Amino acid sequence: MKRNLRVGIIDLVTKGPTRALWARVMNANFASIMPQVLAAWCEELGHDVTLICYTGFENLVEELPQNLDIVFIGAFSEAGQTAYALSSLFRSRGAITVLGGPHARCYPQDAQKYFDYVLGLTDKQIIRSVLDDCAEHRPYGLHITASQHPTSIPGVQERWKFIEMTLRKAPLIKVVPMIGSLGCPYTCSFCIDSVIPYQTLDFGLLKEDLSFLMKKFRRPLVAWHDPNFGVRFDDYMNAIEDAVPPDSIDFIAESSLSLLTEPHLKRLKRNGFKAILPGIESWYDLGGKSRTNNLSGMTKVKQVSEHVNMILSYIPYVQTNFVLGLDTDEGKEPFELTKRFLDMTPGAFPGYSLLSAFGQAAPVNLEYQRANQVLPFPFHFLDNNKAMNVKPRNYSWSEFYDNVIDLTKYTFSGRSIVKRFGATGAFIPRLLNVLRAVSTEGFGRIRYYTDVRRLLETDLQFKRYFERETTELPSFYSDLIREDLGPLWKWLPAGGMYHDPNAYLKAENSRTAAVVRDI
């Protein structure tokens, strides 16, 4: 007879305690969908479930029940050390621990040292098998993955009680997470979704969920978690138009410029889309998503700026995403071109990411590892900004950070903030732009990058770490981990701050050798 398990689920939206204003307003709105799906599946299988969305303001040790049988933790890699500490804590209480989410997919070899189960692509059958087994697997956990994403997942109505308890933590803006597709049709070399075949979920369920939300809110706010929203554009719009009156729900979506044609923008506006996050990535590469193909340099800047300004005439909030430090970048020009884009497109909020190789997230990471370009930065700093773990091909570290600091200061100067404010027509987008500029994303990054640049100049051990001459972690980083983990620091396992940056390459070489032996 199957026993009824006490199941804990932790969605790590952030990696440690915080009191930041932006986090207070927005963190609860960044809840992931999969932990909610997991909670619904566990209940369907007859188990007692407690779900905690950790926003940085909760005491996880106090909020979760003491007598859990099994604890699932969903984490991005930046919360890797937090997840490891939590696993150590709950194992000490006799619980079985399971890791899922992006970190489990990117770094399974490392995570297996600290969890009983490490899950890649996950469907209900895998969850059933883990719950049925629910056993210690130590010192190395079981790595389990499905062959593909699930073809269906519980919708908003089935997840509602878990969504609702999370939204209670959002004091002002309350965003409901939805998803209509998985995988991605594009092949951006640095993206975790680039190797996952694109598939849509049930549009009938999508319509039911939208109708359901109209009964819960006077005007719902929905964020699409699709890696690239609107690939099957007409199907999405038809579903929305069949389900709810025009412009009755505010929508946020991440999409590509190639999909944001003017006819599509007119339809998006008619259906209530208020924020779009297109990827520009680079002025020299990755033109497929931006419909620029072989264009590069200033020619691409002008075309993309014209396109984004057109988007802004229909959609009040646009965030344009860039990756800094790609191997195609060289000299000051990529940064200067981004400044010119900001001048020509003042209403767009730029999102900058430092190039990062997240373990085995994408095949290009094998190239970086073969070239010995990957640094062993603790996961805690792999949030696309706190550390760049790929040594730039065409810059010294000092030169690279000089350019990043210069661009960031330009982006968040008083002049730029005022211009962005004036070029944005709606109150909430204006407010969000200012909050982001004066918080950790703007002023905070300038201070942080300036500290890193200073230490590269003045601290020999710091510089040697960046140059791969030592693996000893500078105290600057270990002190930040200790501070951010707070009371969880004492539970971080021995060795938990370190990982093998070439584990993916070694695993691939082992697989290749095994195949050769079998031939």
N, C-alpha and C positions, 0 to 999 in steps of 0.2 A: 504494500500500500504506500502511495506517495505521501510524503509528509508535507504539511503546510509550512512554508519557510517565511521567516521574517526578513524581508528584502529592503535594503537601503540603497538609494540611488542618489549620487551627487553629480550635479552639473556644474563644473568649475568654469563659470563665466570669467572669473579673474583668478589671479594666482596668490593673492594674499590680502590682508586687511587694508582697507583704504578709507579715507574720509574726504576724498576729492569731490568737488561739486559735480563735475561731469559724471563721475561714477554714481553718485547719489541719484542723479536725474535719469541716467540712461542704462546702467548695467543690467537691471532686471529685464530690459527690452532686448538684450543680447542672448537670452536663453536659447539653448539649442533644442531642436525638434526631437532628435533621436533619444535623449533621456526620457522625454515624455512618452514617446512610442514604446520604449522599453518598459516604462511603468505600466502602460496600458496592457502590454503583452503579459507581464508578470501577473497582473490581476486576473486576466482572462484564464491564466493557467492555475488559478486558485491560491495565489500567495498574498500575504499581507505586505503592502508597499508603503514606504515613506520616501518621498522625493524632496530633496533640498536643492534649490538653485542658489549657488554660492555667489553673491554679488560683492563680497568684501566687507559687508556690514554684519554678518551673522557669526555666531560662535559655533562652528561645526561640531566641536566636541560636545557641546551642551545640547544642540538641537536634534541630533540623531539619537535614536534609541540605543541603550547600552547593550542590548542582548540580540543584536542582529546575527542572522546565520550567514548572510552573504551580502557583500557591498559592491555595487557597480559604480565605477567612477568614469565619467566622460570628460576628456581633457584635450585641449590643444597643447602643442609642445611647450609653449611658454609656461603652462601650469604643470609641467612634468615633475619638477621637484616637489611641488605641493601634493600631487597625486601619490608620489612615492612615500611621502611622509604619512599621508592619510592611510595608505595601505599598511604601513608598519604599525600605525596606531590600532587599526581595526583587527589586524592579525593578532596583536597582543591581547585582544579581547576574545579571541577564538573564532573570528569571522573568516570566511573565505572571501578573497578579493578578486575583482574582475576589472580590467581596464578596457575601455572602448574609446572611440572618437579618433580624431586626426593623429594624436600622439601614438596610439596603438598601431595605426596603419603605417606611420613613418618610421618608428623605432621599435619594432616588435622584439628584436634581439635583446635590447637593453631592458625593456619593460618586463620581459619574462623573468628577470632576476628578482623582481619585487612584487609580482602578482601571480595568483594561481592560474588565472586565465587571461590571455591577451587576445582581443577580438579584432579582426580586420573587417571586411564587409560582413554585415550581420543581418540575418533574417530571423523570423520567429522560431524556426526549427533549431537554429544554433542556440538561441536563448533557452529553449526547452531542454536541449541536451545538457547545457551548463547547469541548469537548475536540477535536473534529474541526477547528475553526477555530484555536484556540490561537494567537492573533496579537495583536500590539500594537494597541491602539485608543487613541490619544493625540492631542491633549491631553484629549479627552473619551471616556470609555468607553461601550460599548454597554449600554443598559438593556433587559433582556429579562425578560419575565414571562409565565407561563402564564395561561390564562383561568380556571383554578381550581386548587385543591389537587390533588395526585395522588390517584387513587382507591385506590392500594395503595402500601405502602412495605415495605422489608425488615423482618422482625420481629426479635425478640430473638435467636433462633438464628442468623440470618444476620448480625447485628451483633455477635455475642458476643465475638469477639476484640477488638473495639474497646471494648466495654463493660468487659470484663475488665481490659484494660490501664489504663483510667481508674479502676476500683474499687481497684486496687492502691495508688492514692494516698490512699485514704480509710482512716485508721488505725483508726477505731472503728466508725462506722456506715457501712454500704455499701448504697446505694440503687440499685436497678435502674430505669432509666426505661422506661416503656411508654406507649402511646397507643392509644386505641380510636376516637377521633373527631377531626374537624378543624372549624374554624369554630365559630360560636356562634348559638343561637336567640334570644338577647337582643339588645337594641339600645342598650346603655349608650353614651351619646354620646361618651365619652372613650376607648373601648376599641378596640384595633386589630382585634379579632376580630368586632366588631359588624357589619361590612360583608361578612363572609365567610360564605356559606351553610353551614349545619350539615350534616355528612355523617359517617357512621360508616365505619370500616374493617372488614376481614374478621374476624368473630367466630370463625371456624374457626381462623384463624392465631393469634388471641389465646389460644384454648384450648391450642393446641400450645405456645405460648411459656410459659404458666403451668406446664404439665406439665414442660417442659424445665427451668425454674428449680428445680423440686422436686428435680431430680437434681444441681443445682449447689450448693444451700445446704440446711443442715438446716432453716432457717426463713427463706425469702426475705423481703426488704423491698422493696416495689415502690411507686414514685411514679407516679401517672397524670398525664401531661402534657396531658391533655384540657383545653381552655380552660374547659369546664364539664362535669365528669364526671357521668354518670348520667342524661342527658336521656332516653335509652332505657333506663330503669332495669332493667326486667325482663330485657331482652336481655343486659345486662351481668352481672347476677346469675346468670342461667341459665348463661352461659358460664363464669363462675367456678366455680359449683357442679358443672357437668359435668366440669371439668378437674381440680379438686383437692379434697381433703377439707375439711370446714368448719374455718375458723380455722387453716389451715396456712400461710398467707402473711399478713404484715402489710402493709396497704395504706395509702397516703396519697393524698388526692384533694382537688382544688378543686371545690367544688360551690356551688349556690345554696340559700338557706334554703327556697325554694319547693319544692325536691325532697326536703328532709330532713324528711319527715313521720315520725311515730312508727312506722308499719309499715315504712317504708323503713329507719329507723334500726335496728330489730330485725334486719332482714335484713343490714344492713351489719355490725353487731356479730357476727352469727353467721358471717360470712364473713371476719372478721379485720381490718376497717377500724379503724385506731388513730389516725388524724389526719385532720381535715376542715378545709378553709379556705373558709368561706362569705364572700361579699361583702355587707356592710351598706351601705357607701359613704356614705350621707347620711341624716340624720334628717328631711330635707325633700323629698327627690327620690329617683328611681330605686327605687321600691318594688316593681317587678315581680319582681325576683330574690328579694325577702325576703317575698313574700306579704303585704305591708302596703298595697299599692295606694295608696289616698288618705290613709292615716294619716300623721301627721307629728308632730314634737315629742315631748313626754313620752309621749303615747299610743303612739307607735311604739316608743319606748325600752322601755316596759314589755312590749309584746307581743314584741319581738325578744329581750329579756332572758329572758323566760319560755321562748321557743323554744330559745335557746342553752343555757340550763340543762338543758332536756330532752335536747338533743344530748349534753351532757357526761355525762348519766347512762348513755349508751350508748357514747360515743366518748371516750377519755381525753384526747386533745389536740385543741383547737379554737382556730384563729386566726381572729379576726374582722377583716375588712379595711375600712378607712375611707379616704375621700378628703377631704382638708382644703382649704378655699379655693374650693369650688364657688360659682358665681354666685348660687345660692339661699341661701348662708350670709350671716348678718349679725349683728354684735355678738358678745357673749360666749356667747349661748345655745347654739349648736351645740357648743362646747367643753365647756360645763357639762353638757349632756345626755350627752356621751360619758363624762364623769366619773361621772355617775349610773349609766350603763350598767356601768362598771367596778365600782362599788360593789355593784350588784345581780347581777353576773355575774363574780365574782372568779376563776373557773377558766379563763376565756377569755384568750388572749394577743392583745392588739390590735395589728394591723399598720396603721400610718399611712402614707399617701402624700400628698405635696403635689401639688395639681393640676398636671399637665404636659400640654402639647400637643406630641406627637411628630410634627412635620412633617405628612405626609399620612396619618397612621395612621387618622384618623377625620374624618368630614365636619364635626363641630362645630369642628374646628381652623380651618376657613375662617372661621367666625364670629369667633373670637378674632383672626385675622389682619386681617379687615376692620375690627374695632374697635381695631386697633393695640394689642392687649393682650399680644402675644407678645414676650418679650425674647430677645436673641441669645446667651443663655448657651452657652458651649462644651458640646458633647455630653458631655464628661467629667463634668459635674455633673447630667446628666439621668437620674438614677436614682430619681426620685420623692422624694428627700430632700435632696440636697445643694443643689438649687436648684429654685425654682418659677418656671417661665418664662412663666406667665400672670399678668399683673397683676390682683390681686383686685379685683372690681367694687365690693365694699362695705367694704373695709378700706384704710387706709393700710398701707404695708409695716411700719412700726414696730408698729402695732396688731396686725397679723396675726401677726408673730413673737412679740409678747408673749403672745398667746393660745396659739400653738404651744408655746412654751417652758413655759408654765404647765401645759398638758395633759401634755406629755412628762415634766416633773418629777413630776406627780401619778401618772402611769402607772408610773414607775420609782423611786418613793420606796421607802425601806426598808419602810414599812408595806405598800405595795401588793405588793412582791415577796414579803413574808412571807405575805400573804393569798392570793396566787396559788399559792404553794408549798403552803399548807395545803389549798387547794381542789382541788388536782390529785392524783389518786389513785395514779398510776403513777410509777416511779422515773425512766425516761428522759424523759417529758414534764416532770417537775419539773426535771431537770437542764438540759434545753433552755431552759426558761423562765428559769432563773437565768442561764445563759450568755448568752442574748440580752439580758437586762436589763443585765448588767454590761459588755457588750462595746460595739462601735460602734453597735449598734442602739438601745441604751438610754442609758447614760451618755455614750457618744461623741456621740450626736446632741444631747444637752443642751449639751455643751461647744461643739459646732459651731454650733448655733443661737444660743447666747449670744454667740459671736464675731461672727456676722452681725449680730445686733441691736446690738451695741456699735459696729460699723463704720457702720451706718446712722445712728447718732447722732453719731459723731465724725469720720468721713471723708467730706468733701464729694464727692469724685470717686466714691466708692463709692455714695453716695446718688443722685448724678446718673445713674449707670449703671442703677440700679433704676428710676428715673423716666423712662428713655428719652431723657434729655437729652444723652447721649453714648454712643458705641459703643466707647469705649476701655475695654478690659477692666481692671478693678482688679487690682493686683499680688497681692492676696490669692488670686485665682483662678489667675492665670498661674503663681504660685509653686507652688501645689498640683499643677497639671498637670506642671510640670517635675519635682517631687519624685516623683510617682506613676509617671511614665514611666521614670524612672531612665535606664539606658543607651539607651533608645529615643528619648529626648528629641531627640537630635541628628538623628534621622531624620524627625522631624515636618516635613512639607513646609511651605514658606512659605505663609502664609494658612490653614494647617490648623487653627488654633484658632478660626477665624471661619466663620460661615455666614450665609446670608440667612434670617432667621426667617419671611419671607413668600414663600418660594419656591413653596410649594404654591398660594397664592392667585394668584401671577403665572402659574404653569403653567396653572391653570384658566382664567384670563382669556385666555391665549393660545389655549387650545383653543376657548373660546367664540368668540373673534374669528375663528378659522380656519373654524369651522362657519358663522358668519354670512357670511363671504366666499364660501363654497361654495354658499350658497343662491341 
